[in-house]
Amino acid sequence: MAHRREIIAVYAAGVIQGVALVTFPAASAVFTSPSDYGLSSVEYGGMFVPQAVMAIISSMLGAGLRQRVGTKRIFILGLFANLLAMMLLVASRYWLQQHGIAYGILLVATACMGVGFGFTVPALNTLAAEFFPRKVDRAVLGLNALLGLGTALAPVFVVLFVGLGIWWGLPMMVGGAILLLLAFCSGQPLDEKGTSGVPPVQHGTRRFPARFWFFAIFALLYGVCETINGNWSALYMKEHFGASAFLSSLSLTTFWSIVTVGRLLFAALESRLPAALVCRILPLVVTLALIATAFAPQTAAWLGIVIFALAGLGCSALLPLSISFGQKELTAISASVAGGLIACYQIGYGIAAFGVGPLQSWTGLRLNGIYGGTAIVALVMGGLSFAITRKSSTGLGQ
C-alpha cells in the first residue's frame, strides 16, 4: 500500500483539479456579459479549443514522459500549468477595455489548463489504480468522485464571488490551493514504484491494439455528452427558460454534484451491482436526459434542474469505468491507457465545447435542438458500452 500522505495528496489533487477545470465554464455568465468580457457564443466556445488541443497533446505525451522522468515530475508540472492558468485568468480582467488582448490571454489560460488537465488527470488515475491494485474500479471511481466534487463546487464559488463583486476571487482561491498542494507534495514519492506488496501497473511502449479503439471512441463520445451538459447548461437555462443567473448556476452545480454522488454510489454498490451492467445502463440514462432537455416546456425552469440531475447520474461512472476496464484488460499498455482515453475524451470535449457556437450560427438551431441531436451520440455510446464490457462481466473491484 502507498503511504497515507501520498494517498491524501492524490485525492486532494482530484478535488482541486475539478474546481480548476470548471472555473472557466462556471464563469460563462461573466465571459458572455456585455458589461464584462462580452464574448459571443462562437468566441466563448472557441475559448476551449486551446484547452482541448493541449490536453490531447499532453495526455498522449504524458505516459512516455512518466517512464522517463517519473510520475511525480509530470504531476507537479501539471499543477504548475493549472496555477499559470489561474494567474492568467485573473490577469485578463485588467484588459477588459481591449477585447482582443483580453481574449488572447483567455486563450493562453485555457491552453495552460489543458496542459494541467492532460498531465495531472492521467497521472492521478494511474496512481490511484496502483495504490489499490486489487480494487481498481473503486479506487478510480473514488478519485473521479472527488474530481467531480471539485467540478460541483466551482459554480457555487462563482455565485459566491460574483455576489461579492469579485468573481476573480475563485481563480485566486484555486491558485492558493494549488500552491499549498505543491508544498505538501514536495516531500512525497508519488511514483508507482513507491507502492509495495503488489506488482505495479504494467508499463509498455507497444502500439495501441485494436481493442483500445473501442475504449477510445467510447471516451470521445462520452466527452461530447458530458461537455454539452457541463459547458452549455447555464446558457441553455438562460436561453430556453429565461432563467436567472442563480438558477443557471444551480443547473451546473446540480449536474456536477450528481456526477459526484453517482460515482460514490456506484463505488459503494460494487459488490451488488456489476460494473459492466452499470456501464451499459448509464448511456441510456444520458440519452433520456438529452431528449428531455430538447422537449422541456419553456415555462418550467425547475424541470431543467431535474433534467441536469438525471444527466449527471448518467454521466457519473462512465469515464472512470472505461479507464479502469481498459487498464485491467490492456495490461501490456496499461500505463498509456489513462492518457490515451483522457486524450480521446478531450477530443469529444473540444467538439462539444467549440462546435455548438458555429453550429448555432450556421444552422440557426437553438440549444434545445442541439441537445436533442446529441441524444444520438449517447445512443451510439450505449452500443459501444457492450463492446468495452465484453470481458468485464464481474462486479466492481473484481
N, C-alpha and C positions, 0 to 999 in steps of 0.2 A: 504493500500500500504506500501511497505517497504520504509525505508529511502533511499534517493538518494545515500548516501555513501555506503550503503550495495549493492545496485544495481551496482554501479561502481566497487566495489570490486569483485563481482561475474563475471561480464562480462569482466573485465580486466584479471581476472584469466583464463578465457577461452582462451584469446589470448596467454598468457604466457604458459599455458599448451600445446597449439597447437605447439608452437615453440619448447618446450622441447621434446614433443613426437616425432617429426620428425627430431630432431637433429641427431639421430643415423642413420636412413636410408638416410638422406640427405648427410651424410658424407660417403656413401658407397664407393666412389672412394678412399677415404683415407684409409678405412679399408681393401680394396682389393688390394691396390697398393703395389707392391713388395718393394718399397722404404720406405713405412710406416709400416703398420701392417702386410701386406702380407697374409691376410686371404683367404682361399679357399671359394668357393661358399657354401660348407657344413658348414664351420666354420662361415661364415657370416650369413647364415640362422639360425644356432644354437645359435647365439648371442641373438636372440629374444625369445628363448624358456623361459628363466627365466622371461622375461618381461610378456609374456602371462600367465605363471603359476601364478605369483604373482598378476597380475591384476585380474585374475579369483578369486583367494582366497580372496583378499582384497575387491573386489567389492561385493562378496557374503556375507562377514562378515560385510561390512560397514553399511547395513541397520539396523542390530541388534545393532551394536555399537553406531550408531547415536541415537537410542532410549535411550541408557544408559548414554552416555556422551555428547550428543548434536552434532549437525551438525558442529558447529564451530570447535570443537576439532578434529573431523575427517578430516575436510577440512585443518586445519593447519598441521595435521600430514602428509597429502598427500603432502602439499607444502614442508615440510621438507624432505620427501623422494625424491621429484624431485630435491631439492637442493643437496642432497647427491649424486644422480645420476650424476649431472653435475660435482661435485667435483671429483668423481671417474673417470669420462671420461677424465678430464684434467690430473689427476694423472697417468693414464695409459700410457701416452706418454713418461713418464720417464723410462719405462720398455720395450721400443721397441726392445732392443737387447736381451731380454729374452722373447721369444714368448709366452711361457706357462703362465708366470706371467701376461704379458700384457693382454692376452686373458681372464685369470681368473678375472682380475679387470674389464674388459668389461662386463663379465657375471654378476658380482655383481652389476655393474652400471645399466644394463638393468633390473635386478631384482628390484632395487630401483625405477626405472622408472615405472615398473609395479605396485608397491605399490602406488606410487604417482598418477598414472592414475586411478587405481581402487578405491582409496579413494576420489580423487578430482572430477572426472567427474560425477559420480552418485550424489554426493552432490550438484554440480553445477546445474545439471538438475533438481533435486528436488527443490532447492531454486528458480530457475527461474520459475518453474511451480507454486510454492507457492506465489512468488511475484506478478504474474499476473494470478490468478486462472480463470479469465474469458476469457483469451486469451492464453491458454496453448500452443497450436501449434505454435503461433507466438513467444512466449517467448522462447520456446525450440529451434525453428529454429534459432532465433536471436543469442542465446547463442552459438549454434553449428556453426553458420556462423562465429562468432568471433574465435572460436576454429579452424575452417578451415582457417581463415585469418592467424593465427599463423603457421599452417602447411604449408601454401603457402610461408610465409616469411622465414622459415628455410632454404630452398635450396638457396634462394637469399643471405642470410647471409653467407652460406657456401662458395658460389662462391666468395663473397667479401673477406672473411677472408683467404681463400685459395690463392687468388690473392695477398694478402698482406704477404703470407708466415706464417700466424698464424691461422690455421684452428681452433685451440683450443680457439680462441677468442670468438667463438659462445657459447660454454658451459659456459665460464666465464661471458659473457654478460647475458645469461639466468639466471645464478646463482645470478647475481646482481639484475636483475629484480624481482626474487623470494624474495630476502631479502627486497626489497622495498615494495613488496606486503604484506609480513608478517608484516612489521611495520605498514602499512596502515590498515590492517585487525585487528590488536590487539585491537583497540577501537570500533569495530563494533560487534553488537549482532550476526548476521549471524546464526540465528536459525529460524526454521519455525514458532515458536511461537512468533517471533518478528514482524510478519506481523499483519495487523489488517483489520477489515471491512468485511472479508470474511472467512468462516470456513476454516481451514488449510487442506492441503492434508491429507487424512486418513492414519493412520499408522496401520499396522496389523502384526500379527505374524503367521497367518494361512499358511498352506502349499500351494504351488503353485497349482492353479486349472488347469484342463486340457487345458483350453483356453490359459493359459500363454505359453504353449509349442509351439503353433503356432507362437507367437511372438518371442520366444526363438530361434527356428530353423531359422526363417527369419533373426534374428540378426546374427546368426552364418554364414549363407550363405553370408550375406552382408559382414561380416568380411573377408571372403575368397576373395570376389570380390574386395573390397577396397584395401586389402593388396597386392594383385597381382599387382595392379596399383601403389600403394603408395610405396611399398618397392622394387619392381623389375623393375620399369620403366627405371631408369637410366642405370641399367645393360643391360636391353633389348635394349635400344638405342645404347649402345656400341657394344653389340654382334650382333644384327640384321642389324643395319645400319652402324656400324663402326663410330658412331657419336663422336664428340669431347666432352670434359668434359663440355663445355658450353652448348651444345645442350642437353646433358644428364641431366644436372641440370635444364635446361629450361623445359624439359618434365615434371619433377616432380613439378616444380613451377606452370606450366600450369595446371596440374591435380588438385592441391590443390587450386589454385586460382579460377578455375571454380567450384569446390566444394563449395567454399565460395560464389561466385556470385550466384550460383544456389539456395543456402539456402536463401539468401537475396531476390532473385527474387520470389521464391515461397511464402515467408512470405509476400511480398508486394502484391501478387496476391490473398491473402487469400479470398477476397470477390467475386472473379470472377472465381477462379479455385479450385474446391473441392479438399481437401487434399486426399480423398480416390482415386480420379482419378489420382492425381499426383503419389501416391504410386503404382498404378497399371501400369502406363506408364513407369516410370523410369527404372524398371528392364529390359524392352525391349531395352531401350537406352544402358544400360550396356552390354547387350547381343550383340548388333550390334557393339559396340566399341571393345569388345573382339574378335569377328570374324574378324573385320577389322585389328586388331593388328596381328592376326595369318597370314593373307594373304597379308599384306602390302609389296609392292615391296622393295627390299633391297636398291635400288638406290634413294629412296625418303625419306630422313631423316625428311624433313619438314612435311611429312604426319604423322609421328609418333607424332609430336606435336599436330596436329589437332585431331588425334585419342584419345590422352590422354585428350584433352579438352572435347571431347564427353563423355569419360568415367567419367570425373569429374562431368559433368552435370548429368549423370545418377546416380552417387553415392550420389549426393549432399544432398537430403532431406530424403533419405530412413531411416537412423538410427534415426535421431531426430523425424521423424514422427512415427516410430514404437514405440518409447518411449512414445510420447505424446498420441498415440492411446491406448497403454497399460495402462498408468496411468489413463486415463479417463474411460476406460471400467472396469478395475480390481481395483475398488476403495477400496475394502477390504484389498488389499495388495499393494496399490499404492506406499507406502514408499519403498517397496522392488523391484518394477518393474524396476526402472532405474538401480539399482545394478545388478539385475538378467540378464537384457538384455545386459548390458555392459560386464558381465562375459561371456555370450554366444558369443557376438561379439569378445571378446578376444580369445575364443577357435578357432573361424574362423581365427582370426589374426595369432594365433600360427600355425595353419595348413598351411596357405599360406606362412608365414614368414620362417618357418623351412622346410616345405615339399618340396619346389621347388628344393633345393640343392640335397638332396638324390634322388629325382625323376629323376633329370638330370643324376646323377651318375649311377643309376640302369638301366635306360631305354635308355640313350643316347639322350633323347628328347632335342631339343633346346627350348629356352624360347617362341618362337612364337607358337610352338606346345602346350605348357602348357597354354598359353593364350587362344588358341582355345578350349582346353578342359574345361577351366573354364567357357566358354560360356554356357555349360550345367548347371553348378551351378547357373548361372544368370537366366536361364530359369525356373529352379525349384523355385528360389526365386520369380520370377514373378507369378508363380502359387499360391504360398503362400500369395502373396500380396492380393489376393481376400479374403482369409480367415481372415487376420488380419484387413481388412477394412469393413468387413461384417456389423458392427454396426456403421461405421463412414462414412456415405454417404453424410454428410453435408460439408460445406466449412471450411477452416482453421479458427480456432478461435470460431467455433460454438459448 
